[in-house]
Amino acid sequence: MANWRAVFIGFVTTIVLSIVGLAIPGIGQLVAGLGGGFVAGFIAGGGLLRGAWHGLLAGALGGIIGAFLLGVVVSLTGLALGPIGGLLGVGVFAFATAIALIMALESALAGAIGGVLSG
């Protein structure tokens, strides 16, 4: 069973580090995913698999919500462009979802390390 407190704290850590990481594009987002996953895995404890699971959940939650918000913003902005603007939003959502998958996997790796180090 998932420790949702650990997942939520890891998610919030990811969001905060992502905002701070905007100053260093690319690397800042990578560090945010790793940091949030590590925190989720460390708080959940229980070893390698439990830490990886909680890191994955925290990273996926942050990535999916971020992809959704980015897709909505681009779609609403694209309404001024007519039908092409809506397709632009769908394309951006698909790209952001792929990035979210990568973020979830890196968070799972960091969560596994956090889970091992916690106990």
ABEGO torsion letter per residue (X at the ends): XBBAAAAAAAAAAAAAAAAAAAABBGAAAAAAAAAAAAAAAAAAEGEAAAAAAAAAAAAAAAAAAAAAAAAAAAAAAAAAAEAAAAAAAAAAAAAAAAAAAAAAAAAAAAAAAAAAAAX
